[in-house]
Amino acid sequence: MSAAVSSASRSTAIARALAYADSGALRRDLAGLVARRSVSQAPEQRPELYDYLRAAVAPRLEGLGFSCRIEDNPVQDGPPFLLAERIEAANLPTVLLYAHGDVVRGYDEQWRDGLSPWTLVEEGERWYGRGTADNKGQYCINVAALEQVLAERGGRLGFNARMLVECGEEVGSPGLHAACGQWRDALKADVFIASDGPRLAADLPTLFLGSRGTLLFDLEVNLRSHAHHSGNWGGVLPNPGLILAHALASLVDARGRLQVDGLRPPPIPAAVRRALSTIEVGRDDDAPETDPDWGEPGLSLAERLFGWNTLEVLAYKTGNPDNPVGAIPGRAAATCNLRFVVGTDWRAASDILRAHLDAHGFGQVQVKVRRGTPATRLDPDDAWARWAAASLAATTGAAPAILPNLGGTVPNDAFSDVLGLPTIWVPHSYPACCQHGPDEHLLAPVARQAMAIMAGLFWDLGEQGPAVMAERQAATAG
């Protein structure tokens, strides 16, 4: 195929995708998904998760030539998975696509008048409904774009595609890692492409190549079973609230700098610094005001957010905050969250925290780790990362924001570590989408542009995928 024909066909594929969005078809497709209450946090709705995969996901994919099967979770009573496959030729590159079909609870009564979590409502540029941003809207865009490219190519994609849809992401993806290990052959691919999370800003197409890890832990000071009158015992009984406050201050200083040496990351790699050098944090009008003096000194805002470790206090309780009395409490507790990048010894965090607290005289503070998720990061200089960035630039006319890893956490390690895949995420939401809360919404202009971006990306995969795959293999061998 000549370059001229290829360019025209790419343009026509993108035009198809835009026409699909402009016709109202994308909104109608999404409305049907939003109406399905696929809530993974409610065990009694587990049958709805199977029905969602069986009735809402499988038929659309089968119409695109995928063979689909629904599998029980390797974890007992875990939410189900759908595996889909479309193979054109053994010598073509294979992409693994991913999405999650579950949503959080609707919290119906908290939505403002005129809105419901289970009905898509269009108001101006906003499409309201549970899952519009996380993750049904993003899944819907990707499948619709794939459909338009397939139509433009006359029933062929030029690559093989596999897809994994889980229904437990909102409850921590139970069984996902076991599923990837168990179904490794069925999920075998050359590159992973998915969409979840927000862009850096609504008007800025974004790629992220991994995610920071997360560690959730509790600190407790439990000195006695009862509170005691502060007038009768103040000055002779240790106060758990004060002890815990000083213990927390030993972990993070008054300007937000992490003080625990064992939990600080290695230096930021040069390729990551280059990728973050053009990133502007907080571009949207409704973004919170940042503090240039908060966090690790000597780093840019982008480096602090995407290239460094942070420890946050999520909740703190001592006594009865809603009805305080004149008594010294017997207990204090805080829930903390460490967000960390690749290279952090997070699995030893409990021992590291214990040693740090003991060294600072806080032996009374107990450490209880709840759960953790590894950090992942694809090198921004990887052949697939450069290819994806070039594709987005060709479609939009401007270089996308490239984040070596998301500031938050997605289950990327299941794909990067268990399956060993280079991972490319192309988010279609924006930071103020209200995901997980009332009034969740997707921005129509972002969805429209995302249709063009994904049509261009899938087109380019069919055209350039074999060359990118060969380039990466050569670099790996070298």
Disulfide bonds with the S-S distance in Angstrom:
none
